[in-house]
Amino acid sequence: MRARRSCLSVPGSSPNMLTKAASLPADEVMLDLEDSVAPSAKVAARDAVVHALRDNSWHHKTVSVRINSIASQWAGFDLLHVVGEACEHLDCVVLPKVEHAHEVMFVDHWLRMIESDRKLARPIGIEAQIETALGLVNINEIANSSPRLEALVFGPADMSASLGIPTVSVGAPLESYPGDHWHWALETILVAARAAGLQAVDGPYLAIDDLDGFKEMATRSNALGYDGKWVLHPTQIEVVNEVFTPPQDIYERAEAVLDAYRISIENDERGAVLFGNEMIDEASRKMAERLAERGRAAGLKSSQDEPEREHG
């Protein structure tokens, strides 16, 4: 499972920002050719993104490129130019405004042809952004559209426009609504993602100076079960990394539950065993496995894995 606690979006039309992004502690860096790039700059941005992919060391980050939507005139050329010229430096393609499964399949086929032509040894993944009412309606078909699909990503700005929500602020709660107005959309995306074995990533929070508000919304997403959140500014990265990293004691307990359950099964004991003062079973193992996966992806280590120190 790729670490996607923090997914930094970087405008593809800004060479300086593209270079700086390589040194930042985000789990994923997404080089953007879509909304953050003006129509007049989209062609030039492709070259800037290719140079950024080739010329920078990405330090084991997940590196992705967001192409323009399939409904645009730019998507095919984005794939041909950027993926075709720098596929060996790329982990995923982010596809925005996905409304139908065939849009993901279109990108899948393009990637297959490029990989074959360039003799790429590994497949490139796809992340699908759900940003419209129609995308939500077709969410399950989209989630199961391609074996390349790795994550579903919530897009609150375009979703606000699609649903007619009366706001121009993206990512923040609505004071006029008694609760979280995004709860149903987030939960719908999450359920579809998990049913298809995918990760789920929350969208951005545009008020970059409001770190308290950003942390509050990230904490809500984490509580639902999301794997991470988009960030738009370097100051947001550490906040979201902290929120989506399991506390060390919770991580260690998850690893201990997995060890206890594994030993029980290996010894042919019953499926439910006593762990401390709790009974654990297969359901407990599944819960512990997901927490442990998130901790490992975040770089956490169990104290039981550390080598014994030499004495004397």
ChimeraX attribute file (.defattr): number of C-alpha atoms within 10 A of each C-alpha:
attribute: neighborCount
match mode: 1-to-1
recipient: residues
	/A:1	11
	/A:2	17
	/A:3	22
	/A:4	27
	/A:5	30
	/A:6	28
	/A:7	28
	/A:8	27
	/A:9	24
	/A:10	26
	/A:11	23
	/A:12	28
	/A:13	23
	/A:14	16
	/A:15	17
	/A:16	12
	/A:17	14
	/A:18	24
	/A:19	19
	/A:20	13
	/A:21	23
	/A:22	20
	/A:23	13
	/A:24	17
	/A:25	16
	/A:26	26
	/A:27	22
	/A:28	27
	/A:29	25
	/A:30	24
	/A:31	31
	/A:32	26
	/A:33	30
	/A:34	24
	/A:35	14
	/A:36	15
	/A:37	19
	/A:38	13
	/A:39	12
	/A:40	8
	/A:41	12
	/A:42	21
	/A:43	17
	/A:44	13
	/A:45	25
	/A:46	25
	/A:47	17
	/A:48	20
	/A:49	27
	/A:50	22
	/A:51	17
	/A:52	24
	/A:53	25
	/A:54	15
	/A:55	11
	/A:56	15
	/A:57	13
	/A:58	19
	/A:59	12
	/A:60	9
	/A:61	20
	/A:62	19
	/A:63	21
	/A:64	25
	/A:65	30
	/A:66	27
	/A:67	25
	/A:68	24
	/A:69	21
	/A:70	19
	/A:71	11
	/A:72	10
	/A:73	10
	/A:74	17
	/A:75	18
	/A:76	16
	/A:77	15
	/A:78	22
	/A:79	22
	/A:80	15
	/A:81	16
	/A:82	22
	/A:83	26
	/A:84	19
	/A:85	18
	/A:86	17
	/A:87	23
	/A:88	18
	/A:89	20
	/A:90	19
	/A:91	17
	/A:92	24
	/A:93	25
	/A:94	28
	/A:95	24
	/A:96	25
	/A:97	23
	/A:98	25
	/A:99	23
	/A:100	19
	/A:101	19
	/A:102	15
	/A:103	19
	/A:104	25
	/A:105	17
	/A:106	13
	/A:107	21
	/A:108	21
	/A:109	12
	/A:110	16
	/A:111	23
	/A:112	14
	/A:113	14
	/A:114	18
	/A:115	19
	/A:116	12
	/A:117	10
	/A:118	15
	/A:119	10
	/A:120	13
	/A:121	9
	/A:122	10
	/A:123	17
	/A:124	23
	/A:125	19
	/A:126	25
	/A:127	26
	/A:128	27
	/A:129	25
	/A:130	28
	/A:131	25
	/A:132	21
	/A:133	17
	/A:134	16
	/A:135	21
	/A:136	21
	/A:137	13
	/A:138	15
	/A:139	23
	/A:140	19
	/A:141	16
	/A:142	26
	/A:143	27
	/A:144	18
	/A:145	18
	/A:146	19
	/A:147	12
	/A:148	19
	/A:149	26
	/A:150	23
	/A:151	26
	/A:152	27
	/A:153	28
	/A:154	28
	/A:155	23
	/A:156	24
	/A:157	20
	/A:158	17
	/A:159	22
	/A:160	20
	/A:161	15
	/A:162	13
	/A:163	12
	/A:164	9
	/A:165	12
	/A:166	10
	/A:167	12
	/A:168	9
	/A:169	14
	/A:170	18
	/A:171	21
	/A:172	20
	/A:173	17
	/A:174	16
	/A:175	9
	/A:176	8
	/A:177	8
	/A:178	8
	/A:179	10
	/A:180	13
	/A:181	15
	/A:182	17
	/A:183	12
	/A:184	10
	/A:185	16
	/A:186	24
	/A:187	16
	/A:188	15
	/A:189	25
	/A:190	26
	/A:191	17
	/A:192	21
	/A:193	25
	/A:194	16
	/A:195	11
	/A:196	19
	/A:197	14
	/A:198	20
	/A:199	24
	/A:200	28
	/A:201	29
	/A:202	28
	/A:203	25
	/A:204	25
	/A:205	26
	/A:206	16
	/A:207	15
	/A:208	16
	/A:209	12
	/A:210	12
	/A:211	15
	/A:212	11
	/A:213	16
	/A:214	21
	/A:215	17
	/A:216	14
	/A:217	21
	/A:218	28
	/A:219	20
	/A:220	14
	/A:221	24
	/A:222	21
	/A:223	11
	/A:224	13
	/A:225	20
	/A:226	25
	/A:227	22
	/A:228	27
	/A:229	29
	/A:230	27
	/A:231	29
	/A:232	19
	/A:233	17
	/A:234	16
	/A:235	12
	/A:236	22
	/A:237	21
	/A:238	15
	/A:239	18
	/A:240	25
	/A:241	21
	/A:242	16
	/A:243	21
	/A:244	25
	/A:245	21
	/A:246	21
	/A:247	12
	/A:248	14
	/A:249	10
	/A:250	14
	/A:251	23
	/A:252	21
	/A:253	15
	/A:254	25
	/A:255	22
	/A:256	17
	/A:257	22
	/A:258	21
	/A:259	12
	/A:260	16
	/A:261	24
	/A:262	13
	/A:263	12
	/A:264	16
	/A:265	13
	/A:266	8
	/A:267	9
	/A:268	9
	/A:269	11
	/A:270	10
	/A:271	12
	/A:272	16
	/A:273	16
	/A:274	12
	/A:275	13
	/A:276	8
	/A:277	6
	/A:278	9
	/A:279	11
	/A:280	18
	/A:281	16
	/A:282	13
	/A:283	10
	/A:284	15
	/A:285	19
	/A:286	13
	/A:287	13
	/A:288	21
	/A:289	17
	/A:290	14
	/A:291	21
	/A:292	25
	/A:293	19
	/A:294	22
	/A:295	24
	/A:296	18
	/A:297	16
	/A:298	19
	/A:299	10
	/A:300	17
	/A:301	15
	/A:302	17
	/A:303	10
	/A:304	10
	/A:305	7
	/A:306	8
	/A:307	7
	/A:308	8
	/A:309	6
	/A:310	5
	/A:311	4
	/A:312	3
